[in-house]
Amino acid sequence: MNQPRPWAMPDAFVILLVLAVILALLSHLVPAGVFEVVSVDGKTRLLPESFRYVDDWSGVTLFGSGDQIGLLNFVFEGLVTGDKYGSAVGVVAFILVIGGAFGMIMHTGAIHRSLTLLIQRGSQRLHLLLPLLFLLFSLGGAVFGMGEEAIAFCILLAPLLVRLGYDSICAVMVTYVATQIGFGTSWMNPFGVAIAQGLSAVQVGSGAGLRLLMWAVFTAFGIFYLMRYARWVKANPGRSIAWGSDRRHFGHEDGADHSGEPLTLADRLILLTLAAGMVWVTWGVLAWHYYIPEIASQFFAIGLACALIARFARQPGCDANSLAAAFRQGAADLLPAALVVGLAKGLVLLLGGDNPAEPSVLNTLLHAMGSSLGGLPEVVAGWLMLLLQSIFNFFVSSGSGQAALTMPLMAPLADLLGVGRQVAVLAFQLGDGLTNIIIPTSASLIGCLGVVKLDWGIWFRFIWRFQLWLFALASLFTISAVLIGYQ
């Protein structure tokens, strides 16, 4: 008898295409709205009371042309939206350049030989790196809004952790998830809480005491959850849901057995170049506020330097043509992740985009969500602010972008509800930052999953329980803030 096929999570492409059809239909059912915007201190702010519906909105067509978005061209429009500093075109280019650079680095074989040697010489204490790295990346998210930068670190850590008996899920947890926990609970993040406080006419940096406590609690919980899962996987790596892809991509990618091979002088120079490059990237971010264009250029320079070392040292299989092919293959491996970034951005365009001054269904949904809070008890209203910010983050995953759209509406609404604007900011940062670890429209998440060759469906099967725990903690802090009159 034929056995029924087990249910499998649909591919991220399938999920996003289904959502595209739903949103295209929604654009014909929900009228578009628009806000007026003003410039205050050089920053654009929307006027909540200025919302109005537009009459000339006809919804998404099947085939768009020119500046018109259609269901069949939303992928292209999503891919070319934005600039080099953000989604989608900037993140797509960043992912492809990073992939190509690390393709050359991995092709030299230095990483494989060093990992094999490290494990052979004993690595029982390396598991202590997991909580330390989680803490450092969480601080990175809290202090300077680290996010996209985690993509490169995922590439470095995934092979190490897989060889140590863990999996690529641990690599994403210890890097990207940690940054988003820090981002969402920060007391000073310039791209999240600082912007939200400024837009809400709340003193920037105020209320830091509760947020510091919140960051410590969330980070401690994240470390606890990570270590519990890491020990479970370490005891039997084969039961990891990422086992198949991890062995295929991080077992022995180059098809060679490097066990017992000593490190050559070229290997040592490549590793030294890579370590110096990481210091260079960190220094650039902290001291000079480097972002996507600069970091991509840095990693290209690091990859090129490693390739030149291998070429002139005559490493086996490292002639110029082979290294060029490795760059192409590295970029090609990350092409699916880059395409998902474009698809995700295209979903927002199907609703009219995220510009409050231009007609969009997104503006109407935002106005409706804010209006629905009127007349509710303070505790319920505060919690619903958190819920609505979490939902809205699916469409606008950029922290600064979501703050610009929602805070001018939520801050005065908080006054009417007697909640306090500090609570509105708290609901924003928790709803924005924490849901970035699960939504397929987050370019940074898809980039991290892409570089570790982990399908979003597999990631969802792991992360949804952790996401529920985070939302429960966020709800507890939001409700507590309302009860204590957080100002």
Contacts in CASP RR format, 6 or more apart in sequence:
PFRMAT RR
TARGET T0000
AUTHOR 0000-0000-0000
METHOD contacts of the structure
MODEL  1
MNQPRPWAMPDAFVILLVLAVILALLSHLVPAGVFEVVSVDGKTRLLPES
FRYVDDWSGVTLFGSGDQIGLLNFVFEGLVTGDKYGSAVGVVAFILVIGG
AFGMIMHTGAIHRSLTLLIQRGSQRLHLLLPLLFLLFSLGGAVFGMGEEA
IAFCILLAPLLVRLGYDSICAVMVTYVATQIGFGTSWMNPFGVAIAQGLS
AVQVGSGAGLRLLMWAVFTAFGIFYLMRYARWVKANPGRSIAWGSDRRHF
GHEDGADHSGEPLTLADRLILLTLAAGMVWVTWGVLAWHYYIPEIASQFF
AIGLACALIARFARQPGCDANSLAAAFRQGAADLLPAALVVGLAKGLVLL
LGGDNPAEPSVLNTLLHAMGSSLGGLPEVVAGWLMLLLQSIFNFFVSSGS
GQAALTMPLMAPLADLLGVGRQVAVLAFQLGDGLTNIIIPTSASLIGCLG
VVKLDWGIWFRFIWRFQLWLFALASLFTISAVLIGYQ
9 455 0 8 1.000
9 457 0 8 1.000
9 458 0 8 1.000
9 460 0 8 1.000
9 461 0 8 1.000
10 18 0 8 1.000
10 457 0 8 1.000
11 455 0 8 1.000
11 456 0 8 1.000
11 457 0 8 1.000
12 340 0 8 1.000
12 440 0 8 1.000
12 446 0 8 1.000
12 455 0 8 1.000
12 456 0 8 1.000
12 457 0 8 1.000
13 336 0 8 1.000
13 339 0 8 1.000
13 340 0 8 1.000
13 343 0 8 1.000
15 440 0 8 1.000
15 456 0 8 1.000
16 340 0 8 1.000
16 343 0 8 1.000
16 344 0 8 1.000
16 347 0 8 1.000
16 440 0 8 1.000
17 343 0 8 1.000
19 347 0 8 1.000
20 71 0 8 1.000
20 74 0 8 1.000
20 343 0 8 1.000
20 346 0 8 1.000
20 347 0 8 1.000
20 350 0 8 1.000
21 71 0 8 1.000
23 60 0 8 1.000
23 347 0 8 1.000
23 350 0 8 1.000
23 351 0 8 1.000
24 60 0 8 1.000
24 70 0 8 1.000
24 71 0 8 1.000
24 350 0 8 1.000
26 351 0 8 1.000
26 361 0 8 1.000
27 59 0 8 1.000
27 60 0 8 1.000
27 350 0 8 1.000
27 351 0 8 1.000
27 352 0 8 1.000
27 361 0 8 1.000
28 59 0 8 1.000
28 60 0 8 1.000
30 361 0 8 1.000
30 364 0 8 1.000
30 365 0 8 1.000
31 53 0 8 1.000
31 54 0 8 1.000
31 57 0 8 1.000
31 361 0 8 1.000
31 364 0 8 1.000
32 53 0 8 1.000
32 54 0 8 1.000
32 57 0 8 1.000
32 59 0 8 1.000
32 352 0 8 1.000
32 359 0 8 1.000
32 360 0 8 1.000
32 361 0 8 1.000
32 363 0 8 1.000
32 364 0 8 1.000
33 51 0 8 1.000
33 52 0 8 1.000
33 53 0 8 1.000
33 54 0 8 1.000
33 57 0 8 1.000
33 359 0 8 1.000
33 360 0 8 1.000
33 361 0 8 1.000
33 363 0 8 1.000
33 364 0 8 1.000
33 367 0 8 1.000
34 51 0 8 1.000
34 52 0 8 1.000
34 54 0 8 1.000
34 356 0 8 1.000
34 357 0 8 1.000
34 358 0 8 1.000
34 359 0 8 1.000
34 360 0 8 1.000
34 363 0 8 1.000
35 46 0 8 1.000
35 47 0 8 1.000
35 48 0 8 1.000
35 50 0 8 1.000
35 51 0 8 1.000
35 356 0 8 1.000
35 357 0 8 1.000
35 363 0 8 1.000
36 46 0 8 1.000
36 47 0 8 1.000
36 50 0 8 1.000
36 357 0 8 1.000
37 44 0 8 1.000
37 45 0 8 1.000
37 46 0 8 1.000
37 47 0 8 1.000
37 356 0 8 1.000
37 357 0 8 1.000
38 44 0 8 1.000
38 45 0 8 1.000
38 47 0 8 1.000
39 45 0 8 1.000
43 199 0 8 1.000
44 357 0 8 1.000
44 404 0 8 1.000
45 199 0 8 1.000
45 404 0 8 1.000
45 408 0 8 1.000
46 356 0 8 1.000
46 357 0 8 1.000
46 404 0 8 1.000
46 405 0 8 1.000
46 408 0 8 1.000
46 409 0 8 1.000
47 408 0 8 1.000
48 408 0 8 1.000
48 409 0 8 1.000
48 412 0 8 1.000
48 413 0 8 1.000
51 363 0 8 1.000
51 367 0 8 1.000
53 364 0 8 1.000
54 359 0 8 1.000
56 359 0 8 1.000
57 359 0 8 1.000
60 69 0 8 1.000
60 70 0 8 1.000
60 71 0 8 1.000
60 350 0 8 1.000
61 68 0 8 1.000
61 70 0 8 1.000
61 71 0 8 1.000
62 70 0 8 1.000
62 71 0 8 1.000
62 72 0 8 1.000
63 70 0 8 1.000
63 71 0 8 1.000
63 72 0 8 1.000
63 73 0 8 1.000
64 70 0 8 1.000
64 72 0 8 1.000
64 73 0 8 1.000
65 73 0 8 1.000
69 77 0 8 1.000
69 346 0 8 1.000
69 349 0 8 1.000
69 350 0 8 1.000
69 352 0 8 1.000
70 77 0 8 1.000
70 350 0 8 1.000
71 350 0 8 1.000
74 343 0 8 1.000
74 346 0 8 1.000
74 347 0 8 1.000
74 349 0 8 1.000
74 350 0 8 1.000
75 339 0 8 1.000
75 342 0 8 1.000
75 343 0 8 1.000
75 346 0 8 1.000
77 346 0 8 1.000
77 349 0 8 1.000
78 88 0 8 1.000
78 342 0 8 1.000
78 343 0 8 1.000
78 345 0 8 1.000
78 346 0 8 1.000
78 349 0 8 1.000
79 88 0 8 1.000
79 89 0 8 1.000
79 92 0 8 1.000
79 339 0 8 1.000
79 341 0 8 1.000
79 342 0 8 1.000
79 345 0 8 1.000
80 88 0 8 1.000
80 89 0 8 1.000
81 87 0 8 1.000
81 88 0 8 1.000
81 89 0 8 1.000
81 342 0 8 1.000
81 345 0 8 1.000
81 346 0 8 1.000
81 349 0 8 1.000
82 88 0 8 1.000
82 89 0 8 1.000
82 90 0 8 1.000
83 89 0 8 1.000
83 90 0 8 1.000
84 90 0 8 1.000
84 93 0 8 1.000
84 292 0 8 1.000
84 293 0 8 1.000
85 291 0 8 1.000
85 292 0 8 1.000
85 293 0 8 1.000
86 292 0 8 1.000
86 398 0 8 1.000
86 443 0 8 1.000
87 341 0 8 1.000
87 342 0 8 1.000
87 344 0 8 1.000
87 345 0 8 1.000
87 397 0 8 1.000
87 398 0 8 1.000
87 443 0 8 1.000
88 341 0 8 1.000
88 342 0 8 1.000
88 344 0 8 1.000
88 345 0 8 1.000
88 346 0 8 1.000
88 443 0 8 1.000
90 292 0 8 1.000
90 293 0 8 1.000
91 148 0 8 1.000
91 292 0 8 1.000
91 338 0 8 1.000
91 341 0 8 1.000
91 443 0 8 1.000
91 444 0 8 1.000
91 447 0 8 1.000
92 338 0 8 1.000
92 341 0 8 1.000
92 342 0 8 1.000
93 292 0 8 1.000
93 296 0 8 1.000
94 148 0 8 1.000
94 151 0 8 1.000
94 292 0 8 1.000
94 295 0 8 1.000
94 296 0 8 1.000
95 151 0 8 1.000
95 334 0 8 1.000
95 337 0 8 1.000
95 338 0 8 1.000
95 341 0 8 1.000
95 447 0 8 1.000
95 450 0 8 1.000
95 451 0 8 1.000
96 331 0 8 1.000
96 334 0 8 1.000
96 335 0 8 1.000
96 338 0 8 1.000
97 296 0 8 1.000
97 297 0 8 1.000
97 299 0 8 1.000
97 300 0 8 1.000
97 331 0 8 1.000
98 151 0 8 1.000
98 152 0 8 1.000
98 155 0 8 1.000
98 296 0 8 1.000
98 299 0 8 1.000
98 334 0 8 1.000
98 451 0 8 1.000
99 155 0 8 1.000
99 330 0 8 1.000
99 331 0 8 1.000
99 333 0 8 1.000
99 334 0 8 1.000
99 451 0 8 1.000
100 326 0 8 1.000
100 327 0 8 1.000
100 328 0 8 1.000
100 329 0 8 1.000
100 330 0 8 1.000
100 331 0 8 1.000
100 334 0 8 1.000
101 299 0 8 1.000
101 300 0 8 1.000
101 302 0 8 1.000
101 303 0 8 1.000
101 304 0 8 1.000
101 327 0 8 1.000
102 152 0 8 1.000
102 155 0 8 1.000
102 299 0 8 1.000
102 303 0 8 1.000
102 330 0 8 1.000
102 451 0 8 1.000
103 326 0 8 1.000
103 327 0 8 1.000
103 329 0 8 1.000
103 330 0 8 1.000
103 333 0 8 1.000
104 303 0 8 1.000
104 304 0 8 1.000
104 306 0 8 1.000
104 307 0 8 1.000
104 323 0 8 1.000
104 326 0 8 1.000
104 327 0 8 1.000
105 111 0 8 1.000
105 270 0 8 1.000
105 274 0 8 1.000
105 302 0 8 1.000
105 303 0 8 1.000
105 306 0 8 1.000
105 307 0 8 1.000
106 112 0 8 1.000
106 253 0 8 1.000
106 254 0 8 1.000
106 326 0 8 1.000
107 254 0 8 1.000
107 307 0 8 1.000
107 310 0 8 1.000
107 317 0 8 1.000
107 318 0 8 1.000
107 322 0 8 1.000
107 323 0 8 1.000
107 326 0 8 1.000
108 266 0 8 1.000
108 267 0 8 1.000
108 270 0 8 1.000
108 306 0 8 1.000
108 307 0 8 1.000
108 309 0 8 1.000
108 310 0 8 1.000
108 315 0 8 1.000
108 318 0 8 1.000
109 254 0 8 1.000
109 256 0 8 1.000
109 258 0 8 1.000
109 267 0 8 1.000
109 315 0 8 1.000
110 263 0 8 1.000
110 266 0 8 1.000
110 267 0 8 1.000
110 270 0 8 1.000
110 271 0 8 1.000
110 306 0 8 1.000
110 310 0 8 1.000
111 159 0 8 1.000
111 271 0 8 1.000
112 159 0 8 1.000
112 252 0 8 1.000
112 253 0 8 1.000
112 254 0 8 1.000
112 256 0 8 1.000
112 258 0 8 1.000
113 258 0 8 1.000
113 261 0 8 1.000
113 262 0 8 1.000
113 263 0 8 1.000
113 267 0 8 1.000
114 263 0 8 1.000
114 267 0 8 1.000
114 271 0 8 1.000
115 159 0 8 1.000
115 160 0 8 1.000
115 163 0 8 1.000
116 163 0 8 1.000
116 258 0 8 1.000
116 259 0 8 1.000
116 260 0 8 1.000
116 261 0 8 1.000
117 260 0 8 1.000
117 261 0 8 1.000
117 262 0 8 1.000
117 263 0 8 1.000
118 126 0 8 1.000
118 160 0 8 1.000
119 163 0 8 1.000
119 164 0 8 1.000
120 259 0 8 1.000
120 260 0 8 1.000
123 164 0 8 1.000
126 164 0 8 1.000
127 164 0 8 1.000
127 230 0 8 1.000
127 234 0 8 1.000
130 170 0 8 1.000
130 174 0 8 1.000
130 223 0 8 1.000
130 226 0 8 1.000
130 227 0 8 1.000
130 230 0 8 1.000
131 223 0 8 1.000
131 226 0 8 1.000
131 227 0 8 1.000
133 157 0 8 1.000
133 174 0 8 1.000
133 175 0 8 1.000
133 178 0 8 1.000
134 173 0 8 1.000
134 174 0 8 1.000
134 178 0 8 1.000
134 219 0 8 1.000
134 222 0 8 1.000
134 223 0 8 1.000
134 226 0 8 1.000
135 178 0 8 1.000
135 219 0 8 1.000
135 223 0 8 1.000
136 178 0 8 1.000
137 146 0 8 1.000
137 150 0 8 1.000
137 153 0 8 1.000
137 174 0 8 1.000
137 175 0 8 1.000
137 176 0 8 1.000
137 178 0 8 1.000
137 179 0 8 1.000
138 178 0 8 1.000
138 179 0 8 1.000
138 181 0 8 1.000
138 182 0 8 1.000
138 215 0 8 1.000
138 219 0 8 1.000
139 182 0 8 1.000
140 146 0 8 1.000
140 179 0 8 1.000
140 182 0 8 1.000
141 147 0 8 1.000
141 178 0 8 1.000
141 179 0 8 1.000
141 180 0 8 1.000
141 182 0 8 1.000
141 183 0 8 1.000
141 186 0 8 1.000
141 189 0 8 1.000
142 182 0 8 1.000
142 183 0 8 1.000
142 184 0 8 1.000
142 185 0 8 1.000
142 186 0 8 1.000
142 187 0 8 1.000
142 188 0 8 1.000
142 189 0 8 1.000
142 215 0 8 1.000
143 186 0 8 1.000
143 188 0 8 1.000
143 189 0 8 1.000
144 189 0 8 1.000
144 190 0 8 1.000
144 285 0 8 1.000
144 286 0 8 1.000
144 289 0 8 1.000
145 179 0 8 1.000
145 183 0 8 1.000
145 186 0 8 1.000
145 189 0 8 1.000
145 190 0 8 1.000
145 191 0 8 1.000
145 192 0 8 1.000
146 179 0 8 1.000
146 183 0 8 1.000
146 285 0 8 1.000
147 176 0 8 1.000
147 179 0 8 1.000
147 180 0 8 1.000
147 183 0 8 1.000
147 444 0 8 1.000
148 291 0 8 1.000
148 292 0 8 1.000
148 295 0 8 1.000
148 443 0 8 1.000
148 444 0 8 1.000
149 179 0 8 1.000
149 281 0 8 1.000
149 285 0 8 1.000
149 295 0 8 1.000
150 175 0 8 1.000
150 176 0 8 1.000
150 179 0 8 1.000
150 444 0 8 1.000
150 448 0 8 1.000
151 176 0 8 1.000
151 444 0 8 1.000
151 447 0 8 1.000
151 448 0 8 1.000
151 451 0 8 1.000
152 281 0 8 1.000
152 295 0 8 1.000
152 299 0 8 1.000
152 451 0 8 1.000
153 175 0 8 1.000
154 171 0 8 1.000
154 172 0 8 1.000
154 175 0 8 1.000
154 176 0 8 1.000
154 448 0 8 1.000
154 451 0 8 1.000
154 452 0 8 1.000
155 451 0 8 1.000
155 452 0 8 1.000
156 274 0 8 1.000
156 278 0 8 1.000
157 171 0 8 1.000
157 174 0 8 1.000
157 175 0 8 1.000
158 168 0 8 1.000
158 171 0 8 1.000
158 246 0 8 1.000
158 250 0 8 1.000
158 451 0 8 1.000
158 452 0 8 1.000
159 250 0 8 1.000
159 251 0 8 1.000
161 167 0 8 1.000
161 168 0 8 1.000
161 170 0 8 1.000
161 171 0 8 1.000
161 174 0 8 1.000
162 168 0 8 1.000
162 171 0 8 1.000
162 246 0 8 1.000
162 247 0 8 1.000
162 250 0 8 1.000
162 251 0 8 1.000
163 250 0 8 1.000
163 251 0 8 1.000
164 234 0 8 1.000
165 233 0 8 1.000
165 234 0 8 1.000
165 237 0 8 1.000
166 230 0 8 1.000
166 233 0 8 1.000
166 234 0 8 1.000
166 237 0 8 1.000
167 233 0 8 1.000
167 237 0 8 1.000
167 240 0 8 1.000
167 242 0 8 1.000
167 243 0 8 1.000
167 246 0 8 1.000
168 242 0 8 1.000
168 245 0 8 1.000
168 246 0 8 1.000
168 250 0 8 1.000
168 452 0 8 1.000
168 453 0 8 1.000
168 454 0 8 1.000
169 229 0 8 1.000
169 233 0 8 1.000
169 240 0 8 1.000
169 241 0 8 1.000
169 242 0 8 1.000
169 454 0 8 1.000
169 459 0 8 1.000
169 462 0 8 1.000
170 226 0 8 1.000
170 229 0 8 1.000
170 230 0 8 1.000
170 233 0 8 1.000
171 452 0 8 1.000
172 448 0 8 1.000
172 449 0 8 1.000
172 452 0 8 1.000
172 454 0 8 1.000
172 459 0 8 1.000
173 222 0 8 1.000
173 226 0 8 1.000
173 229 0 8 1.000
174 226 0 8 1.000
175 448 0 8 1.000
176 437 0 8 1.000
176 444 0 8 1.000
176 445 0 8 1.000
176 448 0 8 1.000
177 222 0 8 1.000
177 437 0 8 1.000
177 463 0 8 1.000
177 466 0 8 1.000
178 219 0 8 1.000
178 222 0 8 1.000
180 433 0 8 1.000
180 434 0 8 1.000
180 436 0 8 1.000
180 437 0 8 1.000
181 215 0 8 1.000
181 218 0 8 1.000
181 219 0 8 1.000
181 222 0 8 1.000
181 434 0 8 1.000
181 470 0 8 1.000
182 189 0 8 1.000
182 215 0 8 1.000
182 218 0 8 1.000
182 219 0 8 1.000
183 189 0 8 1.000
183 191 0 8 1.000
183 192 0 8 1.000
183 429 0 8 1.000
183 433 0 8 1.000
183 436 0 8 1.000
184 192 0 8 1.000
184 193 0 8 1.000
184 218 0 8 1.000
184 429 0 8 1.000
184 430 0 8 1.000
184 431 0 8 1.000
184 432 0 8 1.000
184 433 0 8 1.000
184 434 0 8 1.000
185 211 0 8 1.000
185 214 0 8 1.000
185 215 0 8 1.000
185 218 0 8 1.000
185 219 0 8 1.000
185 429 0 8 1.000
185 430 0 8 1.000
186 192 0 8 1.000
186 193 0 8 1.000
186 211 0 8 1.000
186 215 0 8 1.000
186 429 0 8 1.000
187 193 0 8 1.000
187 205 0 8 1.000
187 207 0 8 1.000
187 208 0 8 1.000
187 209 0 8 1.000
187 211 0 8 1.000
187 212 0 8 1.000
187 215 0 8 1.000
188 194 0 8 1.000
188 205 0 8 1.000
188 208 0 8 1.000
189 429 0 8 1.000
191 399 0 8 1.000
191 400 0 8 1.000
192 399 0 8 1.000
192 400 0 8 1.000
192 403 0 8 1.000
192 429 0 8 1.000
192 432 0 8 1.000
193 205 0 8 1.000
193 211 0 8 1.000
193 425 0 8 1.000
193 429 0 8 1.000
194 204 0 8 1.000
194 205 0 8 1.000
195 399 0 8 1.000
195 400 0 8 1.000
195 403 0 8 1.000
195 404 0 8 1.000
195 407 0 8 1.000
196 403 0 8 1.000
196 407 0 8 1.000
196 425 0 8 1.000
196 428 0 8 1.000
196 429 0 8 1.000
197 203 0 8 1.000
197 204 0 8 1.000
197 205 0 8 1.000
197 206 0 8 1.000
197 425 0 8 1.000
198 204 0 8 1.000
199 403 0 8 1.000
199 404 0 8 1.000
199 407 0 8 1.000
199 408 0 8 1.000
199 411 0 8 1.000
200 407 0 8 1.000
200 410 0 8 1.000
200 411 0 8 1.000
200 421 0 8 1.000
200 424 0 8 1.000
200 425 0 8 1.000
201 411 0 8 1.000
201 421 0 8 1.000
202 411 0 8 1.000
202 421 0 8 1.000
202 422 0 8 1.000
202 425 0 8 1.000
206 422 0 8 1.000
207 422 0 8 1.000
207 486 0 8 1.000
207 487 0 8 1.000
210 426 0 8 1.000
210 477 0 8 1.000
210 481 0 8 1.000
210 486 0 8 1.000
211 426 0 8 1.000
214 477 0 8 1.000
217 473 0 8 1.000
217 477 0 8 1.000
218 470 0 8 1.000
218 473 0 8 1.000
221 469 0 8 1.000
221 470 0 8 1.000
221 473 0 8 1.000
222 466 0 8 1.000
225 466 0 8 1.000
225 469 0 8 1.000
232 239 0 8 1.000
233 239 0 8 1.000
233 240 0 8 1.000
237 243 0 8 1.000
240 246 0 8 1.000
241 458 0 8 1.000
241 461 0 8 1.000
241 462 0 8 1.000
242 454 0 8 1.000
242 458 0 8 1.000
242 462 0 8 1.000
245 453 0 8 1.000
245 454 0 8 1.000
245 455 0 8 1.000
245 458 0 8 1.000
246 453 0 8 1.000
248 453 0 8 1.000
249 452 0 8 1.000
249 453 0 8 1.000
250 453 0 8 1.000
252 258 0 8 1.000
263 271 0 8 1.000
264 313 0 8 1.000
264 315 0 8 1.000
265 313 0 8 1.000
266 309 0 8 1.000
266 310 0 8 1.000
266 313 0 8 1.000
266 315 0 8 1.000
269 309 0 8 1.000
269 313 0 8 1.000
270 306 0 8 1.000
270 309 0 8 1.000
270 310 0 8 1.000
273 302 0 8 1.000
273 305 0 8 1.000
273 306 0 8 1.000
273 309 0 8 1.000
274 302 0 8 1.000
274 306 0 8 1.000
277 298 0 8 1.000
277 302 0 8 1.000
280 298 0 8 1.000
280 302 0 8 1.000
281 290 0 8 1.000
281 295 0 8 1.000
281 298 0 8 1.000
281 299 0 8 1.000
284 290 0 8 1.000
284 294 0 8 1.000
284 298 0 8 1.000
285 291 0 8 1.000
285 295 0 8 1.000
288 294 0 8 1.000
290 298 0 8 1.000
307 318 0 8 1.000
307 323 0 8 1.000
307 326 0 8 1.000
307 327 0 8 1.000
310 318 0 8 1.000
310 323 0 8 1.000
311 318 0 8 1.000
311 319 0 8 1.000
311 320 0 8 1.000
311 323 0 8 1.000
333 453 0 8 1.000
334 447 0 8 1.000
334 450 0 8 1.000
334 451 0 8 1.000
336 450 0 8 1.000
337 446 0 8 1.000
337 447 0 8 1.000
337 449 0 8 1.000
337 450 0 8 1.000
337 451 0 8 1.000
338 447 0 8 1.000
340 440 0 8 1.000
340 446 0 8 1.000
340 456 0 8 1.000
341 443 0 8 1.000
341 446 0 8 1.000
341 447 0 8 1.000
344 397 0 8 1.000
344 440 0 8 1.000
344 441 0 8 1.000
344 442 0 8 1.000
344 443 0 8 1.000
344 446 0 8 1.000
345 441 0 8 1.000
345 443 0 8 1.000
347 395 0 8 1.000
347 441 0 8 1.000
348 354 0 8 1.000
348 362 0 8 1.000
348 395 0 8 1.000
348 396 0 8 1.000
348 441 0 8 1.000
351 360 0 8 1.000
351 361 0 8 1.000
351 362 0 8 1.000
351 365 0 8 1.000
351 395 0 8 1.000
352 358 0 8 1.000
352 359 0 8 1.000
352 360 0 8 1.000
352 361 0 8 1.000
352 362 0 8 1.000
353 360 0 8 1.000
353 362 0 8 1.000
354 360 0 8 1.000
354 362 0 8 1.000
354 395 0 8 1.000
354 396 0 8 1.000
354 401 0 8 1.000
354 405 0 8 1.000
356 363 0 8 1.000
356 404 0 8 1.000
356 405 0 8 1.000
362 395 0 8 1.000
362 396 0 8 1.000
362 405 0 8 1.000
365 392 0 8 1.000
366 392 0 8 1.000
366 405 0 8 1.000
366 406 0 8 1.000
366 409 0 8 1.000
367 409 0 8 1.000
369 388 0 8 1.000
369 391 0 8 1.000
369 392 0 8 1.000
370 388 0 8 1.000
370 409 0 8 1.000
370 410 0 8 1.000
370 413 0 8 1.000
372 384 0 8 1.000
373 381 0 8 1.000
373 382 0 8 1.000
373 384 0 8 1.000
373 385 0 8 1.000
373 388 0 8 1.000
373 413 0 8 1.000
373 417 0 8 1.000
374 381 0 8 1.000
374 413 0 8 1.000
374 416 0 8 1.000
374 417 0 8 1.000
375 381 0 8 1.000
375 417 0 8 1.000
376 384 0 8 1.000
376 417 0 8 1.000
378 417 0 8 1.000
378 418 0 8 1.000
378 419 0 8 1.000
378 482 0 8 1.000
379 479 0 8 1.000
379 482 0 8 1.000
379 483 0 8 1.000
381 417 0 8 1.000
381 419 0 8 1.000
382 417 0 8 1.000
382 419 0 8 1.000
382 423 0 8 1.000
382 424 0 8 1.000
382 427 0 8 1.000
382 478 0 8 1.000
382 479 0 8 1.000
382 482 0 8 1.000
383 475 0 8 1.000
383 478 0 8 1.000
383 479 0 8 1.000
383 482 0 8 1.000
385 410 0 8 1.000
385 414 0 8 1.000
385 419 0 8 1.000
385 423 0 8 1.000
385 424 0 8 1.000
385 427 0 8 1.000
385 428 0 8 1.000
385 478 0 8 1.000
386 427 0 8 1.000
386 430 0 8 1.000
386 431 0 8 1.000
386 474 0 8 1.000
386 475 0 8 1.000
386 478 0 8 1.000
389 402 0 8 1.000
389 406 0 8 1.000
389 410 0 8 1.000
389 427 0 8 1.000
389 428 0 8 1.000
389 430 0 8 1.000
389 431 0 8 1.000
389 432 0 8 1.000
390 430 0 8 1.000
390 431 0 8 1.000
390 432 0 8 1.000
390 434 0 8 1.000
390 435 0 8 1.000
390 471 0 8 1.000
392 402 0 8 1.000
392 405 0 8 1.000
392 406 0 8 1.000
393 402 0 8 1.000
393 431 0 8 1.000
393 432 0 8 1.000
393 433 0 8 1.000
393 435 0 8 1.000
393 436 0 8 1.000
393 439 0 8 1.000
394 435 0 8 1.000
394 439 0 8 1.000
394 441 0 8 1.000
395 441 0 8 1.000
396 402 0 8 1.000
396 405 0 8 1.000
397 432 0 8 1.000
397 436 0 8 1.000
397 439 0 8 1.000
397 441 0 8 1.000
397 442 0 8 1.000
397 443 0 8 1.000
399 432 0 8 1.000
399 433 0 8 1.000
402 428 0 8 1.000
402 432 0 8 1.000
403 428 0 8 1.000
403 432 0 8 1.000
406 428 0 8 1.000
407 424 0 8 1.000
407 425 0 8 1.000
407 428 0 8 1.000
410 424 0 8 1.000
410 427 0 8 1.000
410 428 0 8 1.000
411 421 0 8 1.000
411 424 0 8 1.000
411 425 0 8 1.000
413 424 0 8 1.000
414 420 0 8 1.000
414 421 0 8 1.000
414 423 0 8 1.000
414 424 0 8 1.000
415 421 0 8 1.000
419 482 0 8 1.000
420 485 0 8 1.000
420 486 0 8 1.000
420 487 0 8 1.000
422 481 0 8 1.000
422 486 0 8 1.000
422 487 0 8 1.000
423 478 0 8 1.000
423 481 0 8 1.000
423 482 0 8 1.000
423 485 0 8 1.000
423 486 0 8 1.000
426 477 0 8 1.000
426 478 0 8 1.000
426 481 0 8 1.000
426 486 0 8 1.000
427 478 0 8 1.000
430 474 0 8 1.000
430 477 0 8 1.000
430 478 0 8 1.000
431 474 0 8 1.000
434 467 0 8 1.000
434 470 0 8 1.000
434 471 0 8 1.000
434 474 0 8 1.000
435 467 0 8 1.000
436 442 0 8 1.000
436 444 0 8 1.000
436 445 0 8 1.000
437 445 0 8 1.000
437 463 0 8 1.000
437 466 0 8 1.000
437 467 0 8 1.000
437 470 0 8 1.000
438 445 0 8 1.000
438 459 0 8 1.000
438 460 0 8 1.000
438 463 0 8 1.000
438 464 0 8 1.000
438 467 0 8 1.000
439 445 0 8 1.000
440 446 0 8 1.000
440 456 0 8 1.000
446 456 0 8 1.000
449 455 0 8 1.000
449 456 0 8 1.000
449 459 0 8 1.000
END
